[in-house]
Amino acid sequence: MRSESTETREPRQSDILTFPAGLVGLPDLKRWILVDMDPPLPMKWLTSLDQEGFRVPVTDPGFFAETYSFEIEDASQKVLKAGQIEDIVVMIISTVYAGGSRITGNLSAPLAVNVNNRIGVQCVLEDANFNMRTEIDDVRFGDACLAYTAGHPENVVGTAVDKVLQGKYDQEQETVPGERELDEELVDTR
């Protein structure tokens, strides 16, 4: 008998993230889901539904940089169809080296996802301040991992990846509707 974590099941439509243009170098992989890691970590598997067995780790940009912001191009904004900036979350595709000895993130090509319609785009940034192999903040990520493995993920501030899974950040976090419009074009993950 297969365990629930390895059981193959059809994802619910509400779990599917759609990247209409695919990802850089993967234009045919358009449908994805987020899957918890085992053991649970403040990082998820972005798992392709279009190519069996293909997945990449993603996590919150806050683990790589205290401040991280960029402009979303007009064409990408039209794809995302977000009414407010709060509808958009950013995830960073990460590389986990053998044994977890090193983790880097690609800050030059973040994923932006509208949590309401589950549509995403990969933004390719021309900014020289962002690179493909930014080292993770070991202390910040390590503290978050300890909270997860101790069974207290609620002690970790809601990450962008968790927001995509839940459709929102912490339920207690108040958002003033219309406070910031998407046409500001600036995504700030602070």
RACORFEN-V543526 format. One record per pair of residues at least 4 apart in sequence whose ideal C-beta (glycine too) atoms are under 6 Angstrom apart, sorted by the first residue. I is the first residue (numbers start at 0). J is the second residue. Records with the same first field share a line. If there is no record, write none. Layout:
I: J / J
//
This chain:
1: 5 / 6
4: 37
10: 14 / 15 / 32
14: 32
15: 30 / 32
16: 31 / 117 / 119
17: 29 / 30 / 118
18: 29 / 119
19: 78
21: 25 / 26 / 27 / 28 / 29
22: 121
23: 108 / 121
28: 47 / 49 / 50
30: 48 / 49
31: 45 / 47
32: 46
33: 43 / 164
34: 44 / 46
35: 39
36: 40 / 42
38: 148
39: 147
40: 144 / 147
41: 143 / 147 / 155 / 158
42: 56 / 58
43: 57 / 160
44: 54
45: 55 / 57
46: 54
47: 53
55: 92
56: 93 / 95
57: 90 / 92 / 160
58: 62 / 91 / 93
59: 158 / 159 / 160
60: 67 / 89 / 91 / 188
62: 135 / 136 / 139 / 140
63: 104 / 133 / 135
66: 189
67: 188
68: 185 / 187
69: 124 / 186
70: 184 / 185
71: 75 / 76 / 184 / 186
75: 120
78: 120
79: 113 / 118
81: 86 / 87 / 113 / 181
83: 181
84: 179 / 181
85: 174
86: 113 / 114 / 115
87: 111 / 113 / 186
88: 112 / 114 / 159 / 162 / 163
89: 109 / 111 / 159 / 186 / 188
90: 110 / 159 / 160
91: 104 / 109
92: 105
93: 102 / 104
94: 103
95: 99 / 102
96: 100 / 101
102: 135
103: 132 / 134
104: 133
105: 131
106: 129 / 133
107: 124 / 129 / 130 / 131
108: 121 / 123
109: 122
110: 119 / 121
111: 120 / 122
112: 119 / 163
113: 118
114: 162 / 163 / 166
124: 129
135: 140
136: 140
137: 141
143: 155
145: 149
146: 151 / 154 / 155
147: 152
157: 161 / 168 / 169
161: 165
162: 168
168: 172
179: 183
//
